[in-house]
Amino acid sequence: MKEDRVYLIHIRDCLKRIQSYTTGGKTAFEEQTIIQDAVLRNLEVMCESIKKLPPKWKASEPEILWDKIAGFRNRLAHEYLGIDLEVVWDVVENYLPPLERAIEAIAERFWDSPSN
């Protein structure tokens, strides 16, 4: 469905923004609240869009912990005073690259498929 593709676009955009915001590395992320705010907001939007992807699409990439992504979004949205920047950096560094590969695979697999 067309609206499902919009979520893919949002996810891709957020991933690209997060990459651009974090090019200065962990130290810049830890020291600059503007970078933290930008990364946190894009993570929140990205996770919300991921929650709305069709189950069939997510099932095609079973190595991604889709439920944990939804839970992480809830933590970002509701526990903003207790956000651990070490955890956020770990997500950026270790979990976003495989997620990006999975999103690209989903886009290739389903983008033009008439059965969606």
VMD Tcl script that builds the backbone (N, CA, C; Angstrom):
set m [mol new atoms 348]
animate dup $m
set s [atomselect $m all]
$s set {name element resname resid chain x y z} {
  {N N MET 1 A 0.836 -1.182 0.000}
  {CA C MET 1 A 0.000 0.000 0.000}
  {C C MET 1 A 0.882 1.248 0.000}
  {N N LYS 2 A 0.348 2.276 -0.576}
  {CA C LYS 2 A 1.114 3.504 -0.719}
  {C C LYS 2 A 1.545 4.077 0.629}
  {N N GLU 3 A 0.655 4.076 1.615}
  {CA C GLU 3 A 1.016 4.655 2.913}
  {C C GLU 3 A 2.121 3.865 3.598}
  {N N ASP 4 A 2.203 2.563 3.331}
  {CA C ASP 4 A 3.287 1.762 3.895}
  {C C ASP 4 A 4.631 2.217 3.340}
  {N N ARG 5 A 4.640 2.588 2.088}
  {CA C ARG 5 A 5.870 3.085 1.470}
  {C C ARG 5 A 6.301 4.413 2.095}
  {N N VAL 6 A 5.345 5.209 2.512}
  {CA C VAL 6 A 5.667 6.473 3.176}
  {C C VAL 6 A 6.463 6.199 4.449}
  {N N TYR 7 A 6.097 5.143 5.173}
  {CA C TYR 7 A 6.845 4.799 6.384}
  {C C TYR 7 A 8.281 4.421 6.045}
  {N N LEU 8 A 8.469 3.704 4.949}
  {CA C LEU 8 A 9.837 3.370 4.524}
  {C C LEU 8 A 10.639 4.635 4.233}
  {N N ILE 9 A 10.008 5.593 3.589}
  {CA C ILE 9 A 10.684 6.857 3.291}
  {C C ILE 9 A 11.065 7.562 4.586}
  {N N HIS 10 A 10.151 7.609 5.546}
  {CA C HIS 10 A 10.444 8.237 6.842}
  {C C HIS 10 A 11.616 7.549 7.518}
  {N N ILE 11 A 11.606 6.223 7.507}
  {CA C ILE 11 A 12.673 5.461 8.160}
  {C C ILE 11 A 14.014 5.749 7.490}
  {N N ARG 12 A 14.036 5.703 6.176}
  {CA C ARG 12 A 15.278 5.994 5.446}
  {C C ARG 12 A 15.770 7.406 5.747}
  {N N ASP 13 A 14.864 8.367 5.734}
  {CA C ASP 13 A 15.247 9.753 6.015}
  {C C ASP 13 A 15.831 9.885 7.416}
  {N N CYS 14 A 15.184 9.266 8.381}
  {CA C CYS 14 A 15.675 9.340 9.762}
  {C C CYS 14 A 17.046 8.694 9.897}
  {N N LEU 15 A 17.230 7.547 9.270}
  {CA C LEU 15 A 18.535 6.881 9.322}
  {C C LEU 15 A 19.625 7.773 8.735}
  {N N LYS 16 A 19.340 8.414 7.618}
  {CA C LYS 16 A 20.326 9.304 6.991}
  {C C LYS 16 A 20.628 10.507 7.882}
  {N N ARG 17 A 19.600 11.063 8.476}
  {CA C ARG 17 A 19.816 12.212 9.365}
  {C C ARG 17 A 20.662 11.814 10.566}
  {N N ILE 18 A 20.331 10.700 11.167}
  {CA C ILE 18 A 21.093 10.245 12.335}
  {C C ILE 18 A 22.556 10.036 11.953}
  {N N GLN 19 A 22.785 9.440 10.798}
  {CA C GLN 19 A 24.170 9.258 10.340}
  {C C GLN 19 A 24.870 10.605 10.203}
  {N N SER 20 A 24.195 11.576 9.623}
  {CA C SER 20 A 24.836 12.880 9.428}
  {C C SER 20 A 25.065 13.595 10.760}
  {N N TYR 21 A 24.155 13.434 11.703}
  {CA C TYR 21 A 24.302 14.093 12.999}
  {C C TYR 21 A 25.412 13.485 13.846}
  {N N THR 22 A 25.757 12.237 13.579}
  {CA C THR 22 A 26.717 11.541 14.444}
  {C C THR 22 A 28.090 11.369 13.799}
  {N N THR 23 A 28.350 12.084 12.727}
  {CA C THR 23 A 29.658 11.956 12.074}
  {C C THR 23 A 30.796 12.426 12.972}
  {N N GLY 24 A 30.503 13.261 13.948}
  {CA C GLY 24 A 31.529 13.741 14.873}
  {C C GLY 24 A 31.904 12.742 15.943}
  {N N GLY 25 A 31.242 11.599 15.952}
  {CA C GLY 25 A 31.584 10.548 16.903}
  {C C GLY 25 A 30.893 10.685 18.248}
  {N N LYS 26 A 31.257 9.774 19.121}
  {CA C LYS 26 A 30.620 9.678 20.434}
  {C C LYS 26 A 30.866 10.920 21.289}
  {N N THR 27 A 32.073 11.451 21.245}
  {CA C THR 27 A 32.388 12.617 22.076}
  {C C THR 27 A 31.504 13.802 21.715}
  {N N ALA 28 A 31.376 14.081 20.429}
  {CA C ALA 28 A 30.511 15.191 19.999}
  {C C ALA 28 A 29.073 14.931 20.419}
  {N N PHE 29 A 28.624 13.686 20.272}
  {CA C PHE 29 A 27.263 13.332 20.685}
  {C C PHE 29 A 27.068 13.579 22.177}
  {N N GLU 30 A 28.024 13.172 22.988}
  {CA C GLU 30 A 27.901 13.330 24.443}
  {C C GLU 30 A 27.966 14.787 24.883}
  {N N GLU 31 A 28.718 15.595 24.153}
  {CA C GLU 31 A 28.959 16.975 24.579}
  {C C GLU 31 A 27.962 17.990 24.030}
  {N N GLN 32 A 27.268 17.662 22.949}
  {CA C GLN 32 A 26.411 18.652 22.302}
  {C C GLN 32 A 24.942 18.238 22.396}
  {N N THR 33 A 24.213 18.954 23.228}
  {CA C THR 33 A 22.806 18.606 23.420}
  {C C THR 33 A 21.989 18.764 22.140}
  {N N ILE 34 A 22.410 19.642 21.256}
  {CA C ILE 34 A 21.665 19.796 20.000}
  {C C ILE 34 A 21.756 18.517 19.163}
  {N N ILE 35 A 22.911 17.862 19.192}
  {CA C ILE 35 A 23.058 16.588 18.485}
  {C C ILE 35 A 22.219 15.522 19.177}
  {N N GLN 36 A 22.270 15.489 20.492}
  {CA C GLN 36 A 21.457 14.525 21.245}
  {C C GLN 36 A 19.981 14.693 20.908}
  {N N ASP 37 A 19.516 15.934 20.941}
  {CA C ASP 37 A 18.100 16.199 20.656}
  {C C ASP 37 A 17.721 15.754 19.243}
  {N N ALA 38 A 18.585 16.049 18.283}
  {CA C ALA 38 A 18.303 15.676 16.893}
  {C C ALA 38 A 18.270 14.161 16.725}
  {N N VAL 39 A 19.224 13.479 17.326}
  {CA C VAL 39 A 19.272 12.022 17.223}
  {C C VAL 39 A 18.064 11.403 17.915}
  {N N LEU 40 A 17.765 11.862 19.119}
  {CA C LEU 40 A 16.632 11.299 19.867}
  {C C LEU 40 A 15.320 11.495 19.123}
  {N N ARG 41 A 15.114 12.665 18.570}
  {CA C ARG 41 A 13.865 12.919 17.839}
  {C C ARG 41 A 13.756 12.023 16.611}
  {N N ASN 42 A 14.840 11.890 15.878}
  {CA C ASN 42 A 14.800 11.043 14.684}
  {C C ASN 42 A 14.659 9.573 15.035}
  {N N LEU 43 A 15.248 9.145 16.131}
  {CA C LEU 43 A 15.031 7.769 16.588}
  {C C LEU 43 A 13.559 7.546 16.919}
  {N N GLU 44 A 12.962 8.510 17.588}
  {CA C GLU 44 A 11.555 8.389 17.964}
  {C C GLU 44 A 10.655 8.295 16.724}
  {N N VAL 45 A 10.863 9.180 15.765}
  {CA C VAL 45 A 10.063 9.168 14.533}
  {C C VAL 45 A 10.297 7.866 13.768}
  {N N MET 46 A 11.555 7.459 13.672}
  {CA C MET 46 A 11.885 6.234 12.958}
  {C C MET 46 A 11.216 5.023 13.605}
  {N N CYS 47 A 11.309 4.926 14.923}
  {CA C CYS 47 A 10.707 3.787 15.626}
  {C C CYS 47 A 9.192 3.771 15.465}
  {N N GLU 48 A 8.575 4.929 15.487}
  {CA C GLU 48 A 7.124 5.000 15.288}
  {C C GLU 48 A 6.755 4.530 13.883}
  {N N SER 49 A 7.525 4.923 12.896}
  {CA C SER 49 A 7.265 4.470 11.526}
  {C C SER 49 A 7.485 2.969 11.396}
  {N N ILE 50 A 8.489 2.452 12.067}
  {CA C ILE 50 A 8.754 1.013 12.034}
  {C C ILE 50 A 7.577 0.241 12.620}
  {N N LYS 51 A 6.998 0.758 13.685}
  {CA C LYS 51 A 5.837 0.090 14.292}
  {C C LYS 51 A 4.692 -0.058 13.293}
  {N N LYS 52 A 4.618 0.831 12.326}
  {CA C LYS 52 A 3.495 0.838 11.386}
  {C C LYS 52 A 3.765 0.059 10.101}
  {N N LEU 53 A 4.962 -0.489 9.960}
  {CA C LEU 53 A 5.237 -1.309 8.777}
  {C C LEU 53 A 4.381 -2.566 8.807}
  {N N PRO 54 A 3.979 -3.064 7.663}
  {CA C PRO 54 A 3.176 -4.292 7.621}
  {C C PRO 54 A 3.935 -5.478 8.238}
  {N N PRO 55 A 3.243 -6.316 8.994}
  {CA C PRO 55 A 3.889 -7.489 9.600}
  {C C PRO 55 A 4.622 -8.360 8.581}
  {N N LYS 56 A 4.066 -8.474 7.394}
  {CA C LYS 56 A 4.695 -9.275 6.335}
  {C C LYS 56 A 6.083 -8.729 5.995}
  {N N TRP 57 A 6.205 -7.433 5.946}
  {CA C TRP 57 A 7.490 -6.822 5.624}
  {C C TRP 57 A 8.500 -7.116 6.724}
  {N N LYS 58 A 8.070 -6.933 7.974}
  {CA C LYS 58 A 8.985 -7.180 9.092}
  {C C LYS 58 A 9.361 -8.657 9.178}
  {N N ALA 59 A 8.422 -9.531 8.903}
  {CA C ALA 59 A 8.696 -10.972 8.956}
  {C C ALA 59 A 9.748 -11.382 7.931}
  {N N SER 60 A 9.892 -10.600 6.877}
  {CA C SER 60 A 10.882 -10.925 5.850}
  {C C SER 60 A 12.314 -10.651 6.316}
  {N N GLU 61 A 12.463 -9.978 7.432}
  {CA C GLU 61 A 13.780 -9.674 8.010}
  {C C GLU 61 A 13.770 -10.081 9.489}
  {N N PRO 62 A 13.760 -11.389 9.758}
  {CA C PRO 62 A 13.568 -11.869 11.133}
  {C C PRO 62 A 14.735 -11.594 12.080}
  {N N GLU 63 A 15.897 -11.241 11.547}
  {CA C GLU 63 A 17.031 -10.977 12.436}
  {C C GLU 63 A 16.901 -9.643 13.165}
  {N N ILE 64 A 16.005 -8.795 12.713}
  {CA C ILE 64 A 15.769 -7.508 13.375}
  {C C ILE 64 A 14.761 -7.718 14.500}
  {N N LEU 65 A 15.062 -7.161 15.652}
  {CA C LEU 65 A 14.190 -7.298 16.825}
  {C C LEU 65 A 13.136 -6.192 16.797}
  {N N TRP 66 A 12.142 -6.385 15.962}
  {CA C TRP 66 A 11.127 -5.359 15.716}
  {C C TRP 66 A 10.391 -4.959 16.988}
  {N N ASP 67 A 10.064 -5.909 17.851}
  {CA C ASP 67 A 9.354 -5.584 19.096}
  {C C ASP 67 A 10.209 -4.727 20.023}
  {N N LYS 68 A 11.507 -4.978 20.028}
  {CA C LYS 68 A 12.396 -4.165 20.866}
  {C C LYS 68 A 12.474 -2.735 20.346}
  {N N ILE 69 A 12.381 -2.585 19.037}
  {CA C ILE 69 A 12.379 -1.239 18.459}
  {C C ILE 69 A 11.150 -0.476 18.940}
  {N N ALA 70 A 10.008 -1.134 18.941}
  {CA C ALA 70 A 8.780 -0.491 19.432}
  {C C ALA 70 A 8.931 -0.119 20.902}
  {N N GLY 71 A 9.509 -1.008 21.680}
  {CA C GLY 71 A 9.731 -0.718 23.095}
  {C C GLY 71 A 10.691 0.436 23.298}
  {N N PHE 72 A 11.706 0.509 22.453}
  {CA C PHE 72 A 12.671 1.602 22.547}
  {C C PHE 72 A 11.996 2.931 22.239}
  {N N ARG 73 A 11.104 2.939 21.285}
  {CA C ARG 73 A 10.361 4.156 20.957}
  {C C ARG 73 A 9.557 4.627 22.157}
  {N N ASN 74 A 8.924 3.688 22.842}
  {CA C ASN 74 A 8.137 4.047 24.021}
  {C C ASN 74 A 9.025 4.633 25.113}
  {N N ARG 75 A 10.201 4.075 25.285}
  {CA C ARG 75 A 11.138 4.627 26.271}
  {C C ARG 75 A 11.546 6.045 25.889}
  {N N LEU 76 A 11.831 6.254 24.607}
  {CA C LEU 76 A 12.230 7.589 24.159}
  {C C LEU 76 A 11.114 8.601 24.379}
  {N N ALA 77 A 9.891 8.192 24.097}
  {CA C ALA 77 A 8.758 9.112 24.171}
  {C C ALA 77 A 8.302 9.390 25.595}
  {N N HIS 78 A 8.442 8.410 26.473}
  {CA C HIS 78 A 7.836 8.547 27.796}
  {C C HIS 78 A 8.827 8.638 28.948}
  {N N GLU 79 A 10.074 8.301 28.711}
  {CA C GLU 79 A 11.070 8.354 29.776}
  {C C GLU 79 A 12.191 9.318 29.419}
  {N N TYR 80 A 11.827 10.431 28.812}
  {CA C TYR 80 A 12.829 11.345 28.286}
  {C C TYR 80 A 13.785 11.884 29.334}
  {N N LEU 81 A 13.370 11.950 30.595}
  {CA C LEU 81 A 14.280 12.424 31.636}
  {C C LEU 81 A 15.258 11.341 32.067}
  {N N GLY 82 A 14.940 10.108 31.742}
  {CA C GLY 82 A 15.797 9.007 32.149}
  {C C GLY 82 A 16.519 8.330 30.999}
  {N N ILE 83 A 16.665 9.018 29.882}
  {CA C ILE 83 A 17.327 8.425 28.721}
  {C C ILE 83 A 18.821 8.294 29.006}
  {N N ASP 84 A 19.347 7.102 28.809}
  {CA C ASP 84 A 20.763 6.819 28.994}
  {C C ASP 84 A 21.469 7.024 27.654}
  {N N LEU 85 A 22.301 8.040 27.585}
  {CA C LEU 85 A 22.974 8.358 26.325}
  {C C LEU 85 A 23.928 7.257 25.878}
  {N N GLU 86 A 24.452 6.485 26.817}
  {CA C GLU 86 A 25.295 5.335 26.447}
  {C C GLU 86 A 24.479 4.320 25.653}
  {N N VAL 87 A 23.254 4.089 26.096}
  {CA C VAL 87 A 22.368 3.154 25.397}
  {C C VAL 87 A 22.033 3.702 24.012}
  {N N VAL 88 A 21.731 4.979 23.946}
  {CA C VAL 88 A 21.398 5.594 22.657}
  {C C VAL 88 A 22.585 5.477 21.700}
  {N N TRP 89 A 23.783 5.770 22.193}
  {CA C TRP 89 A 24.954 5.668 21.321}
  {C C TRP 89 A 25.167 4.226 20.865}
  {N N ASP 90 A 24.960 3.271 21.762}
  {CA C ASP 90 A 25.082 1.859 21.400}
  {C C ASP 90 A 24.102 1.502 20.281}
  {N N VAL 91 A 22.892 2.017 20.378}
  {CA C VAL 91 A 21.893 1.782 19.329}
  {C C VAL 91 A 22.379 2.367 18.002}
  {N N VAL 92 A 22.844 3.603 18.045}
  {CA C VAL 92 A 23.317 4.270 16.827}
  {C C VAL 92 A 24.466 3.491 16.191}
  {N N GLU 93 A 25.397 3.076 17.005}
  {CA C GLU 93 A 26.610 2.446 16.493}
  {C C GLU 93 A 26.416 0.986 16.088}
  {N N ASN 94 A 25.616 0.251 16.845}
  {CA C ASN 94 A 25.551 -1.200 16.652}
  {C C ASN 94 A 24.245 -1.736 16.065}
  {N N TYR 95 A 23.165 -1.011 16.233}
  {CA C TYR 95 A 21.869 -1.529 15.788}
  {C C TYR 95 A 21.330 -0.852 14.531}
  {N N LEU 96 A 21.718 0.383 14.307}
  {CA C LEU 96 A 21.204 1.062 13.113}
  {C C LEU 96 A 21.794 0.536 11.806}
  {N N PRO 97 A 23.081 0.180 11.747}
  {CA C PRO 97 A 23.587 -0.360 10.471}
  {C C PRO 97 A 22.850 -1.614 9.992}
  {N N PRO 98 A 22.626 -2.637 10.852}
  {CA C PRO 98 A 21.851 -3.778 10.360}
  {C C PRO 98 A 20.393 -3.418 10.065}
  {N N LEU 99 A 19.843 -2.481 10.819}
  {CA C LEU 99 A 18.479 -2.037 10.543}
  {C C LEU 99 A 18.414 -1.375 9.173}
  {N N GLU 100 A 19.386 -0.555 8.870}
  {CA C GLU 100 A 19.401 0.101 7.560}
  {C C GLU 100 A 19.465 -0.934 6.436}
  {N N ARG 101 A 20.293 -1.951 6.596}
  {CA C ARG 101 A 20.368 -3.007 5.577}
  {C C ARG 101 A 19.023 -3.716 5.434}
  {N N ALA 102 A 18.363 -3.974 6.552}
  {CA C ALA 102 A 17.054 -4.644 6.513}
  {C C ALA 102 A 16.012 -3.770 5.829}
  {N N ILE 103 A 16.018 -2.483 6.123}
  {CA C ILE 103 A 15.060 -1.560 5.502}
  {C C ILE 103 A 15.296 -1.490 3.998}
  {N N GLU 104 A 16.546 -1.471 3.587}
  {CA C GLU 104 A 16.840 -1.458 2.149}
  {C C GLU 104 A 16.374 -2.754 1.490}
  {N N ALA 105 A 16.557 -3.878 2.167}
  {CA C ALA 105 A 16.093 -5.161 1.619}
  {C C ALA 105 A 14.572 -5.184 1.512}
  {N N ILE 106 A 13.897 -4.656 2.514}
  {CA C ILE 106 A 12.431 -4.582 2.476}
  {C C ILE 106 A 11.983 -3.698 1.313}
  {N N ALA 107 A 12.644 -2.567 1.145}
  {CA C ALA 107 A 12.290 -1.664 0.046}
  {C C ALA 107 A 12.467 -2.357 -1.302}
  {N N GLU 108 A 13.565 -3.074 -1.464}
  {CA C GLU 108 A 13.791 -3.789 -2.724}
  {C C GLU 108 A 12.742 -4.870 -2.945}
  {N N ARG 109 A 12.383 -5.542 -1.875}
  {CA C ARG 109 A 11.470 -6.681 -1.969}
  {C C ARG 109 A 10.028 -6.249 -2.207}
  {N N PHE 110 A 9.592 -5.178 -1.553}
  {CA C PHE 110 A 8.165 -4.855 -1.531}
  {C C PHE 110 A 7.778 -3.538 -2.195}
  {N N TRP 111 A 8.718 -2.691 -2.526}
  {CA C TRP 111 A 8.387 -1.341 -2.995}
  {C C TRP 111 A 7.424 -1.342 -4.173}
  {N N ASP 112 A 7.722 -2.140 -5.170}
  {CA C ASP 112 A 6.893 -2.139 -6.377}
  {C C ASP 112 A 5.953 -3.329 -6.463}
  {N N SER 113 A 5.860 -4.077 -5.393}
  {CA C SER 113 A 5.027 -5.276 -5.413}
  {C C SER 113 A 3.550 -4.900 -5.411}
  {N N PRO 114 A 2.775 -5.382 -6.387}
  {CA C PRO 114 A 1.353 -5.031 -6.450}
  {C C PRO 114 A 0.521 -5.705 -5.365}
  {N N SER 115 A 1.073 -6.694 -4.681}
  {CA C SER 115 A 0.292 -7.425 -3.671}
  {C C SER 115 A 0.325 -6.764 -2.306}
  {N N ASN 116 A 0.908 -5.581 -2.195}
  {CA C ASN 116 A 1.003 -4.914 -0.891}
  {C C ASN 116 A -0.090 -3.901 -0.704}
}
mol reanalyze $m
mol bondsrecalc $m
mol representation Tube
mol addrep $m
